[in-house]
């Protein structure tokens, strides 16, 4: 068996620095199966550059509000052999529908609050609410 060229591998600290994450994040991602377990040399984790690509995808997915379980689905190989880009497309379509529902709800809340600012009847009702101190006396 030939000697491994350690120049092709990065330590956990090097990967963390290059990816802009904490080393503990890498260990956590490994523990939950988001990242594959790296090769070990003299008991230390050694990563290839492929992990940087995976971390970039994880970061992009997190910025798009994907949960860690959703990111696991994205990155883990599937029995049907679907490419990561196909899984991204499917998950992104679901996420867009979820975000559209959140936007609609936020718009409804905004409209309610705006109406409350101009509604004289509501202002009258609010002014009729007794002071909290008066209720406890």
C-alpha positions as YAML, in Angstrom:
chain: A
units: angstrom
residues:
- id: 1
  name: UNK
  ca: [0.00, 0.00, 0.00]
- id: 2
  name: UNK
  ca: [1.45, 3.39, -1.02]
- id: 3
  name: UNK
  ca: [1.98, 6.34, 1.22]
- id: 4
  name: UNK
  ca: [-0.92, 8.82, 1.27]
- id: 5
  name: UNK
  ca: [-0.04, 12.26, 0.01]
- id: 6
  name: UNK
  ca: [-1.17, 14.42, 2.91]
- id: 7
  name: UNK
  ca: [-0.99, 17.46, 0.61]
- id: 8
  name: UNK
  ca: [-4.28, 16.25, -0.92]
- id: 9
  name: UNK
  ca: [-6.02, 16.24, 2.45]
- id: 10
  name: UNK
  ca: [-7.09, 18.97, 4.84]
- id: 11
  name: UNK
  ca: [-7.36, 18.94, 8.61]
- id: 12
  name: UNK
  ca: [-10.65, 19.77, 10.29]
- id: 13
  name: UNK
  ca: [-9.28, 23.20, 11.19]
- id: 14
  name: UNK
  ca: [-8.27, 23.91, 7.60]
- id: 15
  name: UNK
  ca: [-11.66, 22.86, 6.26]
- id: 16
  name: UNK
  ca: [-13.45, 24.89, 8.91]
- id: 17
  name: UNK
  ca: [-11.42, 27.98, 8.01]
- id: 18
  name: UNK
  ca: [-11.92, 27.53, 4.26]
- id: 19
  name: UNK
  ca: [-15.67, 26.95, 4.64]
- id: 20
  name: UNK
  ca: [-16.20, 29.64, 7.26]
- id: 21
  name: UNK
  ca: [-17.69, 27.29, 9.85]
- id: 22
  name: UNK
  ca: [-16.61, 26.03, 13.24]
- id: 23
  name: UNK
  ca: [-14.87, 22.67, 13.54]
- id: 24
  name: UNK
  ca: [-17.68, 21.63, 15.89]
- id: 25
  name: UNK
  ca: [-20.11, 22.20, 13.00]
- id: 26
  name: UNK
  ca: [-18.20, 19.71, 10.87]
- id: 27
  name: UNK
  ca: [-18.22, 17.14, 13.66]
- id: 28
  name: UNK
  ca: [-21.98, 17.70, 14.16]
- id: 29
  name: UNK
  ca: [-22.68, 17.32, 10.43]
- id: 30
  name: UNK
  ca: [-20.72, 14.05, 10.48]
- id: 31
  name: UNK
  ca: [-22.59, 12.81, 13.57]
- id: 32
  name: UNK
  ca: [-26.02, 13.40, 11.98]
- id: 33
  name: UNK
  ca: [-24.93, 11.94, 8.64]
- id: 34
  name: UNK
  ca: [-24.96, 15.19, 6.68]
- id: 35
  name: UNK
  ca: [-21.28, 14.73, 5.84]
- id: 36
  name: UNK
  ca: [-19.57, 11.38, 5.32]
- id: 37
  name: UNK
  ca: [-17.02, 10.35, 7.90]
- id: 38
  name: UNK
  ca: [-13.59, 11.49, 6.71]
- id: 39
  name: UNK
  ca: [-10.49, 9.40, 6.39]
- id: 40
  name: UNK
  ca: [-8.32, 9.33, 9.51]
- id: 41
  name: UNK
  ca: [-4.56, 9.68, 9.54]
- id: 42
  name: UNK
  ca: [-2.79, 9.20, 12.84]
- id: 43
  name: UNK
  ca: [-6.20, 9.52, 14.50]
- id: 44
  name: UNK
  ca: [-6.96, 12.90, 12.94]
- id: 45
  name: UNK
  ca: [-9.71, 13.66, 10.45]
- id: 46
  name: UNK
  ca: [-8.47, 14.30, 6.91]
- id: 47
  name: UNK
  ca: [-10.80, 15.72, 4.29]
- id: 48
  name: UNK
  ca: [-10.62, 15.97, 0.53]
- id: 49
  name: UNK
  ca: [-11.71, 19.07, -1.37]
- id: 50
  name: UNK
  ca: [-15.05, 17.35, -2.08]
- id: 51
  name: UNK
  ca: [-16.18, 18.26, 1.44]
- id: 52
  name: UNK
  ca: [-15.87, 21.94, 0.54]
- id: 53
  name: UNK
  ca: [-18.38, 21.47, -2.28]
- id: 54
  name: UNK
  ca: [-20.77, 19.71, 0.08]
- id: 55
  name: UNK
  ca: [-20.39, 22.47, 2.66]
- id: 56
  name: UNK
  ca: [-21.13, 25.09, -0.01]
- id: 57
  name: UNK
  ca: [-24.35, 23.26, -0.93]
- id: 58
  name: UNK
  ca: [-25.28, 22.95, 2.77]
- id: 59
  name: UNK
  ca: [-24.70, 26.68, 3.29]
- id: 60
  name: UNK
  ca: [-26.76, 27.60, 0.23]
- id: 61
  name: UNK
  ca: [-29.59, 25.32, 1.38]
- id: 62
  name: UNK
  ca: [-29.50, 26.81, 4.89]
- id: 63
  name: UNK
  ca: [-29.68, 30.32, 3.42]
- id: 64
  name: UNK
  ca: [-32.75, 29.18, 1.47]
- id: 65
  name: UNK
  ca: [-34.38, 28.11, 4.78]
- id: 66
  name: UNK
  ca: [-33.96, 24.39, 4.28]
- id: 67
  name: UNK
  ca: [-33.98, 22.43, 7.54]
- id: 68
  name: UNK
  ca: [-31.20, 19.98, 8.33]
- id: 69
  name: UNK
  ca: [-33.51, 16.99, 7.62]
- id: 70
  name: UNK
  ca: [-34.34, 18.55, 4.23]
- id: 71
  name: UNK
  ca: [-30.63, 19.01, 3.54]
- id: 72
  name: UNK
  ca: [-30.06, 15.35, 4.45]
- id: 73
  name: UNK
  ca: [-32.64, 14.33, 1.85]
- id: 74
  name: UNK
  ca: [-30.91, 16.60, -0.64]
- id: 75
  name: UNK
  ca: [-27.44, 15.17, -0.10]
- id: 76
  name: UNK
  ca: [-28.06, 11.50, 0.61]
- id: 77
  name: UNK
  ca: [-28.11, 9.18, -2.36]
- id: 78
  name: UNK
  ca: [-31.55, 7.91, -3.21]
- id: 79
  name: UNK
  ca: [-32.59, 4.43, -4.36]
- id: 80
  name: UNK
  ca: [-33.98, 5.89, -7.58]
- id: 81
  name: UNK
  ca: [-30.57, 7.38, -8.37]
- id: 82
  name: UNK
  ca: [-31.95, 10.92, -8.71]
- id: 83
  name: UNK
  ca: [-29.26, 13.56, -9.10]
- id: 84
  name: UNK
  ca: [-28.77, 16.16, -6.39]
- id: 85
  name: UNK
  ca: [-29.99, 18.81, -8.84]
- id: 86
  name: UNK
  ca: [-33.26, 16.88, -9.30]
- id: 87
  name: UNK
  ca: [-33.73, 16.62, -5.54]
- id: 88
  name: UNK
  ca: [-32.92, 20.35, -5.22]
- id: 89
  name: UNK
  ca: [-35.61, 21.16, -7.79]
- id: 90
  name: UNK
  ca: [-38.21, 19.08, -5.94]
- id: 91
  name: UNK
  ca: [-37.32, 20.45, -2.50]
- id: 92
  name: UNK
  ca: [-37.11, 24.03, -3.78]
- id: 93
  name: UNK
  ca: [-40.60, 23.76, -5.29]
- id: 94
  name: UNK
  ca: [-41.99, 22.63, -1.92]
- id: 95
  name: UNK
  ca: [-40.06, 25.37, -0.10]
- id: 96
  name: UNK
  ca: [-41.41, 28.02, -2.49]
- id: 97
  name: UNK
  ca: [-44.99, 26.93, -1.74]
- id: 98
  name: UNK
  ca: [-44.25, 27.08, 2.00]
- id: 99
  name: UNK
  ca: [-42.77, 30.57, 1.65]
- id: 100
  name: UNK
  ca: [-45.72, 31.75, -0.41]
- id: 101
  name: UNK
  ca: [-48.03, 30.66, 2.44]
- id: 102
  name: UNK
  ca: [-45.84, 32.53, 4.96]
- id: 103
  name: UNK
  ca: [-45.94, 35.65, 2.76]
- id: 104
  name: UNK
  ca: [-49.74, 35.50, 2.47]
- id: 105
  name: UNK
  ca: [-50.04, 35.13, 6.25]
- id: 106
  name: UNK
  ca: [-47.64, 38.05, 6.82]
- id: 107
  name: UNK
  ca: [-49.62, 40.21, 4.38]
- id: 108
  name: UNK
  ca: [-52.85, 39.37, 6.23]
- id: 109
  name: UNK
  ca: [-51.26, 40.29, 9.57]
- id: 110
  name: UNK
  ca: [-49.98, 43.55, 8.09]
- id: 111
  name: UNK
  ca: [-53.43, 44.41, 6.71]
- id: 112
  name: UNK
  ca: [-55.00, 43.69, 10.10]
- id: 113
  name: UNK
  ca: [-52.52, 45.95, 11.85]
- id: 114
  name: UNK
  ca: [-52.94, 48.71, 9.28]
- id: 115
  name: UNK
  ca: [-56.72, 48.51, 9.66]
- id: 116
  name: UNK
  ca: [-56.38, 48.70, 13.42]
- id: 117
  name: UNK
  ca: [-54.57, 52.03, 13.08]
- id: 118
  name: UNK
  ca: [-57.45, 53.69, 11.24]
- id: 119
  name: UNK
  ca: [-60.45, 51.90, 12.73]
- id: 120
  name: UNK
  ca: [-62.21, 54.26, 15.13]
- id: 121
  name: UNK
  ca: [-64.37, 51.47, 16.60]
- id: 122
  name: UNK
  ca: [-61.29, 49.43, 17.51]
- id: 123
  name: UNK
  ca: [-59.59, 52.45, 19.05]
- id: 124
  name: UNK
  ca: [-62.73, 53.07, 21.11]
- id: 125
  name: UNK
  ca: [-62.78, 49.41, 22.21]
- id: 126
  name: UNK
  ca: [-59.11, 49.55, 23.16]
- id: 127
  name: UNK
  ca: [-59.65, 52.71, 25.19]
- id: 128
  name: UNK
  ca: [-62.40, 50.93, 27.15]
- id: 129
  name: UNK
  ca: [-60.04, 48.22, 28.39]
- id: 130
  name: UNK
  ca: [-59.38, 48.88, 32.08]
- id: 131
  name: UNK
  ca: [-55.88, 49.63, 33.24]
- id: 132
  name: UNK
  ca: [-54.11, 46.50, 34.45]
- id: 133
  name: UNK
  ca: [-53.43, 48.12, 37.83]
- id: 134
  name: UNK
  ca: [-57.13, 48.79, 38.34]
- id: 135
  name: UNK
  ca: [-57.92, 45.10, 37.89]
- id: 136
  name: UNK
  ca: [-55.51, 44.03, 40.61]
- id: 137
  name: UNK
  ca: [-56.72, 46.50, 43.26]
...
